[in-house]
Amino acid sequence: MRVRSVLVSTGFTLAVGLSMVAWGAGSPLKVAILGPLSGQYAYVGNWMVDGVKAGVNEVNTNGGVMGHQLTTIEHDTAGDPVDAVPAWNRLYSQHPTFEIGPTALTAEAIIARYDSAKLPSFTVAGSDILDHMSYKYVFRTVPGDSTMAAAMGAYAIDQHLTHALIIFSSGVSSQTLIPPLKSGYLAHGGQIVGTVSITPGQTSYLSALQKAFNGPVQPDCIFMQLDPNTSATVFKNLQELDHLNIPIIDTDNGTNPEIAKSMGFAKASQLLTGMTPTAPSGASFQEFLKSYQQVFNTTNYHTFTPAIYDSVIIASLAMDAAKSTDPSVWVSDVTTVSNPPGVACSTYAECVADLNAGKQIDYQGASGPEDFNQYHNVFAGWTVDKWTTAGKLEPAYKVPAATISSYAK
């Protein structure tokens, strides 16, 4: 890394390396977004951007961080680990205060960079490589994918669906879900009758699907993880084979309206489910909805947007608690402001008032408690959502954290 000399003058400091760690009073603080803003996974990038904008709006309309307004910069990985490296380099050269990202699609390629760069990252990567991470500067504000996979297996067993076909994308972020899905499902009486690894973007999967259904045991459900375009092709092929007639238990992808639309909402209401973290509620969630409405003129938010909103609030509160915008100072306060003990607070303004009164706080997030464990992960239950014929999601089944623990082996 190229090293710059340290320059100190009134209200302005440059740190070693390229990271800008403190600014003069009133100068903006950059919130970087690193995710798939184009390509087949652009919908994930949209969730991220929406959550960040709602969080930035919440902080800025309540005075900013010690008088600093937040601003955003966006860098596109296109969901490609190779593209993620130069995208991260460009992001870092713009001196962000903290980052939202990366996603599971690119985390493995760049996740080790954050500690050496002293750049706090609030990742939405659910992949199991972060389940026991030891990074100081990386935090995950969404439940890990391994807990989602365990919840999928628990739901299937509860519904007496004990013979499953797995249809997952060939990508690493999908394939790493299979072991935790299988282990809990098999341990509780389930049987995997076949596994189909799908290369995204093909025009047909008829041959592979027909082979899977020609086995000695017919599946009574399908576990699925595919992008919207590939899902549409698979649904079409299943219809052609007369097998689009059993429950499809999708991951969080199943909550994407584009996937439900490609099946048809009438059929999706009968067959398709998707996973979301335990439904948010409470004062912080209501504040999130208020801010989201102000920015987007709607309260129809995407699945993980509240957790991304929480990331912005937690990072801002950590700076307020530390009375510093230097990441090497405030990074230690991320868990201080979000974990007990402390007085519970639900909005940015309320939490800042408590901090200014000399209180230790325990931020209750829009997406849940947002209490980080020793691996900087949060843990929560999951909800199985079903589609209505009108194209709306409704909660159908809740998998509590205790149940997930018994499936997550």
BELKA-V72475 format. One record per backbone hydrogen bond with DSSP energy under -1.0 kcal/mol. NH is the residue of the N-H (numbers start at 1). CO is the residue of the C=O. Records with the same first field share a line. If there is no record, write none. Layout:
# BELKA-V72475
NH=CO, CO
This chain:
# BELKA-V72475
9=12
12=9
13=22
14=7
27=24
29=69
31=71
32=98
33=73
34=100
35=75
37=35
42=39
44=41
45=36, 41
46=42
47=43
48=44
49=45
50=46
51=47
52=48
53=49
54=50
55=51
56=52
57=53
58=54
59=55
60=56
61=57
63=60
64=59
65=68
68=65
71=29
73=31
75=33
77=35
80=77
84=80
87=83
88=84
89=85
90=86
91=87
92=88
93=89
94=91
95=92
97=30
98=30
99=120
100=32
101=122
106=103
107=103
109=106
110=107
111=107
113=110
117=113
118=114
119=114
121=137
122=99
123=139
124=102
130=127
131=128
133=130
139=121
140=376
145=126
148=144
149=145
150=146
151=147
152=148
153=149
154=150
155=151
156=152
157=153
158=154
159=155
160=157
161=156
164=191
165=221
166=194
167=223
168=196
169=225
170=198
175=171
176=172
177=174
178=175
181=177
182=178
183=179
184=180
185=181
186=182
187=183
188=184
189=186
190=185
191=162
193=164
196=166
198=168
209=205
210=206
211=207
212=208
213=209
220=163
221=163
222=247
223=165
224=249
225=167
231=227
232=228
233=229
234=230
235=231
236=232
237=233
238=234
239=235
240=236
241=237
242=239
243=238
245=243
248=271
249=222
250=273
251=224
254=251
255=252
256=253
259=256
260=256
261=257
262=258
263=259
264=260
268=264
269=265
270=267
271=267
272=268
273=248
274=385
275=251
276=383
278=381
286=282
287=283
288=284
289=285
290=286
291=287
292=288
293=289
294=290
295=291
296=292
297=293
301=299
305=302
308=304
309=305
310=306
311=307
312=308
313=309
314=310
315=311
316=312
317=313
318=314
319=315
320=316
321=317
322=318
323=319
324=319
329=326
330=326
331=327
333=330
334=331
337=333
339=335
343=360
345=362
351=347
352=348
353=349
354=350
355=351
356=352
357=353
358=355
359=354
362=343
363=337
364=345
365=368
373=377
376=373
382=399
383=276
384=397
385=274
386=394
388=392
391=388
394=386
396=384
397=384
399=382
404=400
405=401
406=402
408=404
409=407
